[in-house]
């Protein structure tokens, strides 16, 4: 019995998300077709010029903007940032260092600290029960 492997495809929006780029800034041929798993792997392994350029300069999707600023996506919204930003705009925002950004970074630091504490507590409980 021969097994035929079907090609796994995804919508361009899913592929853009996996690549960490803003879909609307990708070339039309990327946005208009389906992307196979093999094509996605090839894009990740050897990114074409347009992908390297998007990753370097943007515009970046909200998850990338949030990560570059060190805040949550919700924190971006609370700060009034709802649109994709370029690397230049992100750098300008970092230089400006508005009050909302300082506050959201502090909040994010507390969230990470609490997550680390809970992880350690869980590990300690597992050690004690073993």
N, CA and C atoms as an extended XYZ file, in Angstrom:
390
Properties=species:S:1:pos:R:3:atomname:S:1:resname:S:1:resid:I:1 pbc="F F F"
N         0.852       -1.181        0.000 N   UNK     1
C         0.000        0.000        0.000 CA  UNK     1
C         0.891        1.235        0.000 C   UNK     1
N         0.644        2.126       -0.923 N   UNK     2
C         1.444        3.338       -1.042 CA  UNK     2
C         0.727        4.482       -0.364 C   UNK     2
N         1.465        5.218        0.427 N   UNK     3
C         0.896        6.355        1.138 CA  UNK     3
C         1.176        7.630        0.354 C   UNK     3
N         0.140        8.355        0.017 N   UNK     4
C         0.303        9.630       -0.682 CA  UNK     4
C         0.199       10.747        0.341 C   UNK     4
N         1.269       11.474        0.462 N   UNK     5
C         1.284       12.570        1.427 CA  UNK     5
C         0.686       13.811        0.778 C   UNK     5
N        -0.382       14.319        1.364 N   UNK     6
C        -0.996       15.518        0.811 CA  UNK     6
C        -0.199       16.735        1.278 C   UNK     6
N        -0.174       17.731        0.438 N   UNK     7
C         0.556       18.943        0.761 CA  UNK     7
C        -0.261       19.781        1.738 C   UNK     7
N         0.346       20.090        2.849 N   UNK     8
C        -0.327       20.887        3.865 CA  UNK     8
C        -0.152       22.361        3.490 C   UNK     8
N        -1.261       23.086        3.394 N   UNK     9
C        -1.194       24.507        3.039 CA  UNK     9
C        -1.839       25.348        4.123 C   UNK     9
N        -1.538       26.636        4.072 N   UNK    10
C        -2.128       27.569        5.026 CA  UNK    10
C        -2.458       28.867        4.310 C   UNK    10
N        -3.338       29.622        4.904 N   UNK    11
C        -3.688       30.925        4.357 CA  UNK    11
C        -2.487       31.859        4.513 C   UNK    11
N        -2.393       32.860        3.651 N   UNK    12
C        -1.294       33.821        3.760 CA  UNK    12
C        -1.228       34.507        5.126 C   UNK    12
N        -2.383       34.755        5.741 N   UNK    13
C        -2.393       35.408        7.061 CA  UNK    13
C        -1.692       34.535        8.097 C   UNK    13
N        -1.925       33.239        8.034 N   UNK    14
C        -1.281       32.312        8.969 CA  UNK    14
C         0.221       32.263        8.718 C   UNK    14
N         0.597       32.204        7.454 N   UNK    15
C         2.018       32.164        7.104 CA  UNK    15
C         2.708       33.454        7.551 C   UNK    15
N         2.058       34.596        7.337 N   UNK    16
C         2.643       35.880        7.742 CA  UNK    16
C         2.835       35.915        9.252 C   UNK    16
N         1.867       35.399        9.978 N   UNK    17
C         1.966       35.349       11.435 CA  UNK    17
C         3.145       34.490       11.863 C   UNK    17
N         3.308       33.332       11.225 N   UNK    18
C         4.419       32.440       11.549 CA  UNK    18
C         5.766       33.057       11.189 C   UNK    18
N         5.782       33.901       10.159 N   UNK    19
C         7.008       34.571        9.731 CA  UNK    19
C         7.272       35.851       10.525 C   UNK    19
N         6.275       36.305       11.282 N   UNK    20
C         6.424       37.511       12.092 CA  UNK    20
C         6.406       38.793       11.282 C   UNK    20
N         5.610       38.798       10.205 N   UNK    21
C         5.523       39.997        9.365 CA  UNK    21
C         4.070       40.439        9.224 C   UNK    21
N         3.907       41.706        8.864 N   UNK    22
C         2.584       42.302        8.671 CA  UNK    22
C         2.087       41.909        7.279 C   UNK    22
N         0.985       41.194        7.212 N   UNK    23
C         0.467       40.652        5.962 CA  UNK    23
C         0.298       41.719        4.881 C   UNK    23
N        -0.264       42.854        5.230 N   UNK    24
C        -0.548       43.899        4.232 CA  UNK    24
C         0.718       44.451        3.579 C   UNK    24
N         1.873       44.239        4.203 N   UNK    25
C         3.127       44.754        3.651 CA  UNK    25
C         3.842       43.718        2.780 C   UNK    25
N         3.306       42.500        2.720 N   UNK    26
C         3.934       41.451        1.914 CA  UNK    26
C         3.586       41.647        0.444 C   UNK    26
N         4.373       41.059       -0.460 N   UNK    27
C         4.068       41.177       -1.889 CA  UNK    27
C         2.710       40.560       -2.234 C   UNK    27
N         2.095       41.060       -3.289 N   UNK    28
C         0.771       40.599       -3.706 CA  UNK    28
C         0.743       39.097       -3.953 C   UNK    28
N         1.785       38.548       -4.582 N   UNK    29
C         1.777       37.106       -4.874 CA  UNK    29
C         1.771       36.270       -3.598 C   UNK    29
N         2.320       36.796       -2.509 N   UNK    30
C         2.268       36.104       -1.224 CA  UNK    30
C         0.862       36.178       -0.645 C   UNK    30
N         0.257       37.361       -0.692 N   UNK    31
C        -1.077       37.572       -0.107 CA  UNK    31
C        -2.183       36.848       -0.857 C   UNK    31
N        -1.989       36.592       -2.148 N   UNK    32
C        -3.088       36.088       -2.977 CA  UNK    32
C        -3.161       34.571       -3.108 C   UNK    32
N        -2.167       33.848       -2.622 N   UNK    33
C        -2.199       32.398       -2.789 CA  UNK    33
C        -2.115       31.678       -1.465 C   UNK    33
N        -2.108       30.361       -1.546 N   UNK    34
C        -1.904       29.549       -0.362 CA  UNK    34
C        -0.410       29.296       -0.221 C   UNK    34
N         0.026       29.052        1.009 N   UNK    35
C         1.437       28.789        1.281 CA  UNK    35
C         1.547       27.372        1.816 C   UNK    35
N         2.375       26.567        1.161 N   UNK    36
C         2.559       25.191        1.629 CA  UNK    36
C         3.547       25.189        2.788 C   UNK    36
N         3.536       24.096        3.532 N   UNK    37
C         4.473       23.940        4.647 CA  UNK    37
C         5.917       24.003        4.124 C   UNK    37
N         6.159       23.373        2.974 N   UNK    38
C         7.500       23.399        2.387 CA  UNK    38
C         7.912       24.817        1.996 C   UNK    38
N         6.970       25.581        1.430 N   UNK    39
C         7.273       26.978        1.062 CA  UNK    39
C         7.575       27.804        2.308 C   UNK    39
N         6.807       27.592        3.367 N   UNK    40
C         7.045       28.313        4.616 CA  UNK    40
C         8.428       27.967        5.164 C   UNK    40
N         8.765       26.687        5.180 N   UNK    41
C        10.083       26.274        5.661 CA  UNK    41
C        11.191       26.898        4.825 C   UNK    41
N        10.987       26.971        3.512 N   UNK    42
C        11.986       27.577        2.628 CA  UNK    42
C        12.122       29.073        2.922 C   UNK    42
N        11.006       29.741        3.164 N   UNK    43
C        11.050       31.172        3.491 CA  UNK    43
C        11.781       31.409        4.813 C   UNK    43
N        11.582       30.514        5.767 N   UNK    44
C        12.259       30.652        7.055 CA  UNK    44
C        13.744       30.340        6.946 C   UNK    44
N        14.086       29.327        6.175 N   UNK    45
C        15.477       28.905        6.051 CA  UNK    45
C        16.314       29.884        5.231 C   UNK    45
N        15.745       30.379        4.149 N   UNK    46
C        16.471       31.293        3.263 CA  UNK    46
C        15.524       32.413        2.839 C   UNK    46
N        15.325       33.413        3.727 N   UNK    47
C        14.347       34.462        3.437 CA  UNK    47
C        14.729       35.283        2.199 C   UNK    47
N        13.759       35.530        1.316 N   UNK    48
C        14.024       36.396        0.168 CA  UNK    48
C        14.228       37.840        0.640 C   UNK    48
N        14.683       38.689       -0.249 N   UNK    49
C        14.982       40.082        0.091 CA  UNK    49
C        13.780       40.789        0.716 C   UNK    49
N        12.579       40.602        0.152 N   UNK    50
C        11.406       41.305        0.674 CA  UNK    50
C        11.125       40.920        2.127 C   UNK    50
N        11.361       39.653        2.474 N   UNK    51
C        11.115       39.189        3.837 CA  UNK    51
C        12.182       39.739        4.793 C   UNK    51
N        13.427       39.725        4.368 N   UNK    52
C        14.497       40.291        5.209 CA  UNK    52
C        14.242       41.780        5.445 C   UNK    52
N        13.814       42.474        4.402 N   UNK    53
C        13.532       43.909        4.504 CA  UNK    53
C        12.372       44.178        5.469 C   UNK    53
N        11.304       43.383        5.354 N   UNK    54
C        10.147       43.549        6.258 CA  UNK    54
C        10.532       43.287        7.704 C   UNK    54
N        11.308       42.238        7.926 N   UNK    55
C        11.727       41.913        9.291 CA  UNK    55
C        12.630       42.996        9.862 C   UNK    55
N        13.443       43.606        9.025 N   UNK    56
C        14.382       44.630        9.479 CA  UNK    56
C        13.682       45.975        9.716 C   UNK    56
N        12.865       46.400        8.750 N   UNK    57
C        12.321       47.759        8.789 CA  UNK    57
C        10.823       47.866        9.047 C   UNK    57
N        10.094       46.790        8.896 N   UNK    58
C         8.654       46.838        9.106 CA  UNK    58
C         7.932       47.300        7.864 C   UNK    58
N         6.652       47.609        8.000 N   UNK    59
C         5.903       47.707        9.244 CA  UNK    59
C         5.750       46.339        9.914 C   UNK    59
N         5.752       46.397       11.245 N   UNK    60
C         5.691       45.184       12.044 CA  UNK    60
C         4.286       44.983       12.605 C   UNK    60
N         3.834       43.714       12.712 N   UNK    61
C         2.529       43.446       13.336 CA  UNK    61
C         2.602       43.703       14.848 C   UNK    61
N         1.449       43.846       15.465 N   UNK    62
C         1.401       44.185       16.895 CA  UNK    62
C         2.210       43.270       17.809 C   UNK    62
N         2.194       41.943       17.606 N   UNK    63
C         3.012       41.112       18.509 CA  UNK    63
C         4.507       41.453       18.438 C   UNK    63
N         4.985       41.783       17.252 N   UNK    64
C         6.393       42.137       17.091 CA  UNK    64
C         6.664       43.508       17.711 C   UNK    64
N         5.758       44.459       17.485 N   UNK    65
C         5.898       45.799       18.075 CA  UNK    65
C         5.937       45.676       19.601 C   UNK    65
N         5.012       44.893       20.154 N   UNK    66
C         4.955       44.714       21.607 CA  UNK    66
C         6.259       44.115       22.127 C   UNK    66
N         6.771       43.097       21.444 N   UNK    67
C         8.016       42.456       21.883 CA  UNK    67
C         9.188       43.434       21.812 C   UNK    67
N         9.264       44.210       20.742 N   UNK    68
C        10.369       45.165       20.587 CA  UNK    68
C        10.312       46.263       21.645 C   UNK    68
N         9.104       46.599       22.095 N   UNK    69
C         8.954       47.633       23.126 CA  UNK    69
C         8.979       47.054       24.544 C   UNK    69
N         8.887       45.733       24.663 N   UNK    70
C         8.910       45.099       25.982 CA  UNK    70
C         7.606       45.246       26.748 C   UNK    70
N         6.495       45.260       26.003 N   UNK    71
C         5.176       45.376       26.629 CA  UNK    71
C         4.260       44.301       26.048 C   UNK    71
N         3.064       44.190       26.612 N   UNK    72
C         2.080       43.244       26.089 CA  UNK    72
C         1.298       43.906       24.947 C   UNK    72
N         0.586       43.083       24.188 N   UNK    73
C        -0.259       43.624       23.123 CA  UNK    73
C        -1.351       44.495       23.737 C   UNK    73
N        -1.885       44.083       24.881 N   UNK    74
C        -2.890       44.891       25.577 CA  UNK    74
C        -2.289       46.230       26.004 C   UNK    74
N        -1.031       46.183       26.427 N   UNK    75
C        -0.337       47.410       26.818 CA  UNK    75
C        -0.208       48.380       25.656 C   UNK    75
N         0.020       47.846       24.463 N   UNK    76
C         0.060       48.703       23.270 CA  UNK    76
C        -1.275       49.408       23.085 C   UNK    76
N        -2.349       48.640       23.209 N   UNK    77
C        -3.687       49.213       23.036 CA  UNK    77
C        -3.957       50.284       24.092 C   UNK    77
N        -3.582       49.995       25.337 N   UNK    78
C        -3.781       50.996       26.395 CA  UNK    78
C        -2.967       52.258       26.115 C   UNK    78
N        -1.833       52.088       25.446 N   UNK    79
C        -0.990       53.228       25.091 CA  UNK    79
C        -1.442       53.932       23.830 C   UNK    79
N        -2.490       53.420       23.197 N   UNK    80
C        -3.022       54.061       22.000 CA  UNK    80
C        -2.357       53.613       20.706 C   UNK    80
N        -1.515       52.576       20.763 N   UNK    81
C        -0.851       52.081       19.563 CA  UNK    81
C        -1.694       50.944       18.997 C   UNK    81
N        -2.380       51.232       17.908 N   UNK    82
C        -3.273       50.242       17.315 CA  UNK    82
C        -2.855       49.862       15.900 C   UNK    82
N        -1.951       50.614       15.313 N   UNK    83
C        -1.505       50.362       13.948 CA  UNK    83
C        -0.121       49.725       13.944 C   UNK    83
N         0.214       49.027       12.868 N   UNK    84
C         1.576       48.488       12.748 CA  UNK    84
C         2.583       49.642       12.734 C   UNK    84
N         3.754       49.409       13.282 N   UNK    85
C         4.793       50.437       13.318 CA  UNK    85
C         6.035       49.957       12.584 C   UNK    85
N         6.780       50.907       12.033 N   UNK    86
C         8.060       50.574       11.411 CA  UNK    86
C         9.127       50.536       12.498 C   UNK    86
N        10.276       49.996       12.174 N   UNK    87
C        11.390       49.958       13.123 CA  UNK    87
C        11.764       51.376       13.530 C   UNK    87
N        11.741       52.294       12.580 N   UNK    88
C        12.064       53.697       12.860 CA  UNK    88
C        11.080       54.290       13.869 C   UNK    88
N         9.797       54.008       13.704 N   UNK    89
C         8.781       54.508       14.637 CA  UNK    89
C         8.956       53.879       16.022 C   UNK    89
N         9.298       52.614       16.060 N   UNK    90
C         9.521       51.933       17.341 CA  UNK    90
C        10.712       52.556       18.050 C   UNK    90
N        11.796       52.778       17.321 N   UNK    91
C        12.990       53.397       17.904 CA  UNK    91
C        12.680       54.801       18.421 C   UNK    91
N        11.880       55.558       17.662 N   UNK    92
C        11.500       56.906       18.091 CA  UNK    92
C        10.682       56.843       19.376 C   UNK    92
N         9.792       55.879       19.468 N   UNK    93
C         8.973       55.707       20.666 CA  UNK    93
C         9.847       55.337       21.857 C   UNK    93
N        10.831       54.478       21.647 N   UNK    94
C        11.762       54.123       22.727 CA  UNK    94
C        12.542       55.356       23.189 C   UNK    94
N        12.985       56.172       22.232 N   UNK    95
C        13.740       57.379       22.573 CA  UNK    95
C        12.870       58.376       23.333 C   UNK    95
N        11.621       58.485       22.903 N   UNK    96
C        10.674       59.409       23.542 CA  UNK    96
C        10.334       58.941       24.954 C   UNK    96
N        10.228       57.608       25.134 N   UNK    97
C         9.934       56.974       26.417 CA  UNK    97
C         8.763       57.627       27.160 C   UNK    97
N         7.565       57.599       26.533 N   UNK    98
C         6.401       58.220       27.184 CA  UNK    98
C         6.017       57.495       28.473 C   UNK    98
N         5.245       58.167       29.271 N   UNK    99
C         4.795       57.638       30.565 CA  UNK    99
C         4.107       56.287       30.412 C   UNK    99
N         3.204       56.161       29.431 N   UNK   100
C         2.475       54.905       29.259 CA  UNK   100
C         3.433       53.741       28.966 C   UNK   100
N         4.509       54.006       28.209 N   UNK   101
C         5.464       52.955       27.874 CA  UNK   101
C         6.244       52.521       29.118 C   UNK   101
N         6.655       53.475       29.940 N   UNK   102
C         7.353       53.138       31.189 CA  UNK   102
C         6.442       52.314       32.095 C   UNK   102
N         5.177       52.732       32.199 N   UNK   103
C         4.213       52.032       33.042 CA  UNK   103
C         3.969       50.608       32.532 C   UNK   103
N         3.790       50.451       31.228 N   UNK   104
C         3.520       49.127       30.655 CA  UNK   104
C         4.738       48.219       30.762 C   UNK   104
N         5.931       48.775       30.620 N   UNK   105
C         7.142       47.961       30.791 CA  UNK   105
C         7.261       47.475       32.229 C   UNK   105
N         6.926       48.338       33.181 N   UNK   106
C         6.964       47.948       34.592 CA  UNK   106
C         5.932       46.848       34.861 C   UNK   106
N         4.755       47.007       34.285 N   UNK   107
C         3.712       45.991       34.437 CA  UNK   107
C         4.179       44.664       33.858 C   UNK   107
N         4.770       44.716       32.675 N   UNK   108
C         5.249       43.494       32.027 CA  UNK   108
C         6.347       42.833       32.858 C   UNK   108
N         7.221       43.623       33.446 N   UNK   109
C         8.295       43.082       34.289 CA  UNK   109
C         7.692       42.364       35.502 C   UNK   109
N         6.643       42.948       36.094 N   UNK   110
C         5.969       42.317       37.236 CA  UNK   110
C         5.309       41.003       36.828 C   UNK   110
N         4.692       40.994       35.660 N   UNK   111
C         4.038       39.777       35.166 CA  UNK   111
C         5.069       38.669       34.986 C   UNK   111
N         6.217       39.007       34.396 N   UNK   112
C         7.274       38.004       34.199 CA  UNK   112
C         7.824       37.506       35.536 C   UNK   112
N         7.987       38.433       36.469 N   UNK   113
C         8.501       38.068       37.787 CA  UNK   113
C         7.534       37.108       38.490 C   UNK   113
N         6.255       37.400       38.408 N   UNK   114
C         5.240       36.550       39.028 CA  UNK   114
C         5.192       35.182       38.346 C   UNK   114
N         5.311       35.153       37.033 N   UNK   115
C         5.309       33.878       36.303 CA  UNK   115
C         6.516       33.034       36.721 C   UNK   115
N         7.659       33.654       36.880 N   UNK   116
C         8.862       32.932       37.311 CA  UNK   116
C         8.681       32.403       38.731 C   UNK   116
N         8.066       33.216       39.606 N   UNK   117
C         7.823       32.785       40.987 CA  UNK   117
C         6.896       31.572       41.015 C   UNK   117
N         5.823       31.625       40.226 N   UNK   118
C         4.875       30.508       40.198 CA  UNK   118
C         5.514       29.247       39.616 C   UNK   118
N         6.352       29.413       38.607 N   UNK   119
C         7.051       28.273       38.019 CA  UNK   119
C         7.971       27.622       39.049 C   UNK   119
N         8.678       28.445       39.797 N   UNK   120
C         9.582       27.928       40.827 CA  UNK   120
C         8.793       27.237       41.938 C   UNK   120
N         7.660       27.835       42.319 N   UNK   121
C         6.815       27.241       43.361 CA  UNK   121
C         6.313       25.870       42.916 C   UNK   121
N         5.889       25.767       41.657 N   UNK   122
C         5.396       24.499       41.132 CA  UNK   122
C         6.524       23.459       41.101 C   UNK   122
N         7.697       23.867       40.694 N   UNK   123
C         8.844       22.950       40.660 CA  UNK   123
C         9.187       22.470       42.064 C   UNK   123
N         9.110       23.363       43.038 N   UNK   124
C         9.395       23.014       44.441 CA  UNK   124
C         8.360       22.004       44.944 C   UNK   124
N         7.089       22.229       44.626 N   UNK   125
C         6.032       21.309       45.045 CA  UNK   125
C         6.231       19.927       44.423 C   UNK   125
N         6.677       19.893       43.179 N   UNK   126
C         6.909       18.616       42.504 CA  UNK   126
C         8.093       17.882       43.136 C   UNK   126
N         9.118       18.621       43.520 N   UNK   127
C        10.290       18.013       44.180 CA  UNK   127
C         9.890       17.412       45.524 C   UNK   127
N         9.026       18.156       46.251 N   UNK   128
C         8.607       17.677       47.567 CA  UNK   128
C         7.730       16.456       47.485 C   UNK   128
N         6.906       16.350       46.449 N   UNK   129
C         5.989       15.215       46.326 CA  UNK   129
C         6.665       13.987       45.720 C   UNK   129
N         7.839       14.146       45.172 N   UNK   130
C         8.531       13.023       44.533 CA  UNK   130
C         9.243       12.118       45.522 C   UNK   130
